[in-house]
């Protein structure tokens, strides 16, 4: 039971941490940085900020902060307590959150039926998540997976732990819409062809051409360098060009859905099988996630069987029609 309670507290703390983090991101003043409301919440009555007398000052003590930090992961607690400034920001954010909660209650926002429903729904989700986490803890155990299980998983999934064939790629790029008219295509192609002619004639270096002509901001001032890319991740047209190019050679002008490219490639780097020791942590994460997903599916199926909740399937379309917003209220207008 203590474990379940701590898990529940951790999940609640994560929800609070999101609000606190938004406050910190906003610089700690007013509501700057707070997320916009996800739903429309009609006011129960006019806000009472002017009418309600301010409550007497309260104090946050060591025990309050310790109680908030206790259920958080060690890494997050270490970040919060890393230095005096970080810890002060955290405490100030908690104080601001407490003041905001007091103001919301003073204005009776917590009595608004929509807000009550939203808070209850959030609590229900926290409860279900805590239940699933506890089942995973009990069924998987603290020692799952063992090294032997990890080795078996690795051996059965070698392709998942293999570096693909990669290649260093450079490009000079001109943006051109896929549905551009013939005149635009002709003009853009002529500009690219002129640059290609100068490149092959040695009148301009590739890096200089990229800096002068390329419209790809991220690579333009890096000589057109795109990085070492997986061959399978390249656009089909670019992949075909790379396959035909010799090292350091320059491609013809290539057209893709996004525009025109002049490609240069470096040496092909062969695919490589990673050793178990190199991917042990990754294998552990994959195995735990897959086991947790299977467990979740099993738990949901069993819960639906033991605690069935039925609905009239023949009425779903009628419900949908009644609940769908009118065309003028929908963002898509459809």
C-alpha positions in Angstrom: 0.0 0.0 0.0 2.9 2.4 0.8 4.2 1.8 -2.7 0.9 2.6 -4.3 0.5 5.8 -2.3 4.0 6.9 -3.2 3.2 6.2 -6.9 0.0 8.2 -6.6 1.9 11.1 -5.0 4.5 11.0 -7.7 1.9 11.2 -10.5 0.2 14.1 -8.7 3.6 15.8 -8.3 4.2 15.4 -12.0 0.9 17.2 -12.8 1.8 20.0 -10.3 5.4 20.1 -11.7 4.0 20.9 -15.1 2.2 23.9 -13.8 5.2 25.0 -11.7 7.5 24.5 -14.7 5.2 26.7 -16.8 5.4 29.4 -14.1 9.2 29.2 -14.0 9.3 29.4 -17.8 7.2 32.5 -17.7 9.8 34.2 -15.5 7.8 34.0 -12.3 5.6 37.0 -12.9 1.8 36.9 -13.2 0.6 34.1 -15.5 3.2 34.5 -18.2 4.2 31.1 -19.5 1.2 29.3 -18.1 -0.5 27.0 -20.6 -3.8 28.2 -22.2 -7.0 26.6 -21.0 -7.6 23.4 -22.9 -11.4 23.7 -22.5 -13.9 26.5 -22.2 -14.8 26.8 -18.6 -17.9 29.0 -18.1 -17.6 31.2 -15.0 -19.8 30.1 -12.1 -20.2 33.8 -11.3 -18.2 37.0 -11.7 -14.7 36.8 -10.4 -14.4 38.0 -6.8 -10.8 39.2 -6.9 -11.8 42.7 -5.9 -14.6 41.7 -3.5 -12.9 38.9 -1.5 -10.5 40.1 1.2 -7.0 38.7 0.9 -6.4 35.8 3.2 -3.9 36.1 6.0 -0.3 35.3 5.0 0.7 31.7 5.2 4.2 30.2 5.4 5.8 27.3 3.4 8.0 25.3 5.7 10.7 22.7 5.2 8.2 19.9 5.8 6.0 21.2 3.0 8.9 21.3 0.5 10.2 18.0 1.6 6.8 16.4 1.1 6.6 17.8 -2.5 10.1 16.6 -3.4 9.9 13.2 -1.8 7.9 11.3 -4.5 9.9 12.9 -7.4 12.5 10.8 -9.2 16.1 11.2 -7.9 17.3 12.9 -11.1 14.5 15.6 -10.8 15.2 16.2 -7.1 18.9 16.5 -7.9 18.2 19.1 -10.5 16.0 21.1 -8.2 18.5 21.1 -5.4 21.6 21.4 -7.6 22.4 25.0 -6.5 20.9 27.8 -4.5 19.3 29.6 -7.5 17.6 26.5 -8.7 16.2 25.6 -5.3 15.0 29.2 -4.7 13.2 29.2 -8.1 11.5 25.9 -7.2 10.4 27.2 -3.7 9.2 30.5 -5.2 7.2 28.6 -7.9 5.6 26.5 -5.2 4.7 29.7 -3.3 3.2 31.2 -6.4 1.2 28.0 -7.1 -0.1 28.1 -3.6 -1.2 31.7 -3.9 -2.9 30.9 -7.3 -4.7 28.0 -5.8 -5.9 30.1 -2.9 -7.1 32.8 -5.3 -8.9 30.3 -7.4 -10.7 28.9 -4.4 -11.5 32.4 -3.1 -13.1 33.0 -6.4 -15.0 29.7 -6.1 -13.5 28.4 -9.3 -13.4 25.0 -7.6 -17.2 25.0 -7.4 -17.6 25.4 -11.2 -19.2 22.2 -12.4 -16.9 22.0 -15.5 -13.8 22.4 -13.3 -15.1 19.8 -10.8 -15.6 17.4 -13.7 -12.1 18.1 -15.1 -10.5 17.6 -11.7 -12.3 14.4 -11.1 -11.4 13.1 -14.6 -7.7 13.9 -13.9 -7.8 12.2 -10.6 -9.4 9.1 -12.3 -6.5 9.0 -14.8 -3.9 9.3 -12.0 -5.6 6.4 -10.2 -5.6 4.2 -13.3 -2.0 5.0 -14.0 -1.0 4.3 -10.5 -2.9 0.9 -10.7 -1.1 0.0 -13.9 2.3 1.0 -12.5 1.8 -1.1 -9.4 0.8 -4.1 -11.4 3.8 -3.7 -13.6 6.0 -3.5 -10.4 4.5 -6.6 -9.0 4.4 -8.7 -12.2 7.7 -7.7 -13.7 9.6 -7.5 -10.5 12.6 -5.3 -9.6 15.1 -7.6 -11.3 13.3 -7.7 -14.6 14.8 -8.2 -17.1 17.8 -10.3 -16.1 21.0 -10.2 -18.1 20.1 -13.6 -19.6 16.7 -12.2 -20.8 18.5 -9.2 -22.3 21.0 -11.4 -24.1 18.1 -13.5 -25.5 16.2 -10.4 -26.6 19.3 -9.0 -28.3 20.0 -12.3 -30.1 16.4 -12.5 -31.3 16.4 -8.9 -32.5 19.8 -8.3 -34.1 18.4 -6.1 -36.8 17.1 -3.6 -34.2 20.7 -3.2 -32.9 22.4 -2.6 -36.1 23.8 0.7 -37.5 22.4 1.1 -41.0 24.5 2.1 -44.0 25.3 5.8 -43.7 26.8 8.5 -45.8 28.0 12.1 -45.3 25.8 14.3 -47.5 26.0 17.9 -48.7 23.4 19.8 -50.7 22.7 23.1 -52.4 18.9 23.6 -52.3 16.3 25.7 -53.9 12.8 25.7 -52.7 10.2 24.9 -55.4 6.6 23.9 -54.7 5.5 20.5 -56.0 2.6 22.2 -57.8 4.7 25.1 -59.2 3.7 26.2 -62.7 5.9 25.5 -65.7 7.4 29.0 -65.8 8.6 28.8 -62.2 10.0 25.3 -62.7 11.9 26.5 -65.8 13.3 29.5 -64.1 14.4 27.6 -60.9 15.9 24.8 -63.0 17.9 27.3 -65.1 19.3 28.9 -61.9 20.3 25.6 -60.5 21.8 24.4 -63.8 24.0 27.5 -64.0 25.4 26.9 -60.5 26.0 23.2 -61.5 27.9 24.3 -64.6 30.2 26.6 -62.6 30.8 23.8 -60.0 31.8 21.3 -62.6 34.0 23.9 -64.4 35.8 24.7 -61.1 34.7 28.3 -61.1 33.3 28.1 -57.6 33.9 25.7 -54.7 30.9 23.7 -53.4 31.0 25.3 -50.0 31.0 28.8 -51.5 28.1 27.9 -53.8 26.1 26.6 -50.9 26.7 29.7 -48.8 25.8 32.0 -51.8 22.9 30.1 -53.4 21.4 27.5 -51.1 18.0 28.2 -49.5 18.4 25.5 -46.8 19.2 27.7 -43.7 20.5 24.9 -41.5 23.2 23.8 -43.9 23.9 26.9 -45.9 26.8 28.3 -43.8 28.2 24.8 -43.1 29.2 24.4 -46.7 25.9 22.6 -47.4 26.8 19.8 -45.0 23.7 17.9 -43.9 25.5 15.4 -41.6 26.1 11.6 -41.7 22.7 10.3 -42.7 21.2 6.8 -42.9 20.9 5.9 -46.6 17.4 4.5 -46.0 16.2 7.8 -44.5 17.1 9.8 -47.6 14.4 11.0 -50.0 14.0 8.4 -52.8 15.3 10.8 -55.5 18.3 11.7 -53.3 19.0 8.1 -52.4 19.1 7.1 -56.0 21.5 9.9 -56.8 23.8 9.0 -53.9 23.9 5.4 -55.1 25.1 6.5 -58.5 27.6 9.1 -57.3 31.3 8.6 -56.7 32.8 10.0 -53.5 33.1 13.8 -53.6 31.3 13.9 -57.0 28.5 16.3 -57.6 25.1 15.2 -58.8 22.9 16.6 -61.6 20.1 18.9 -60.5 17.6 16.7 -58.7 13.9 17.6 -58.2 12.0 16.3 -55.1 8.7 17.3 -53.7 10.3 20.1 -51.7 12.5 21.7 -54.4 15.8 21.3 -56.4 19.0 19.8 -55.0 22.6 19.5 -56.1 24.0 16.7 -54.0 27.6 15.8 -53.0 28.4 12.7 -50.9 31.3 11.4 -48.9 32.4 7.8 -48.3 29.8 5.2 -47.7 29.9 3.8 -44.2 28.9 0.2 -44.1 26.2 -1.0 -41.7 27.5 -2.3 -38.5 26.2 -4.8 -35.9 26.5 -3.3 -32.4 27.8 -5.4 -29.6 25.5 -6.4 -26.8 27.5 -4.3 -24.3 26.9 -1.2 -26.4 23.2 -1.6 -26.5 22.4 -3.3 -23.2 20.7 -0.2 -21.8 18.7 0.3 -25.0 17.7 -3.3 -25.0 16.5 -3.1 -21.3 14.3 -0.1 -22.1 12.8 -1.8 -25.1 12.1 -5.0 -23.3 10.6 -3.3 -20.3 8.4 -1.1 -22.5 7.2 -4.1 -24.6 6.4 -6.1 -21.4 4.6 -3.2 -19.9 2.5 -2.7 -23.0 1.6 -6.4 -23.1 0.7 -6.2 -19.4 -1.4 -3.1 -20.0 -3.4 -4.8 -22.8 -4.0 -7.8 -20.6 -5.1 -5.8 -17.6 -7.5 -3.7 -19.7 -9.0 -6.8 -21.3 -9.4 -8.5 -17.9 -10.9 -5.4 -16.3 -13.4 -5.1 -19.2 -14.3 -8.7 -18.5 -14.6 -8.5 -14.7 -16.1 -5.0 -14.5 -18.0 -4.7 -17.7 -19.3 -1.3 -18.7 -21.7 -1.5 -21.7 -23.2 1.1 -24.0 -25.7 1.1 -26.8 -23.6 0.6 -29.9 -26.7 1.3 -32.1 -27.0 4.8 -30.6 -23.4 5.9 -31.2 -24.0 7.7 -34.4 -27.0 9.4 -33.0 -24.9 10.5 -30.0 -22.2 11.8 -32.3 -24.6 13.8 -34.4 -26.0 15.5 -31.3 -22.6 16.2 -29.7 -20.8 17.4 -32.9 -20.4 21.2 -32.8 -22.3 23.2 -35.5 -20.3 24.0 -38.7 -19.8 27.6 -37.7 -18.2 26.6 -34.5 -15.8 24.1 -36.0 -12.3 25.1 -36.9 -12.4 23.2 -40.2 -15.9 24.6 -41.0 -16.9 21.1 -42.3 
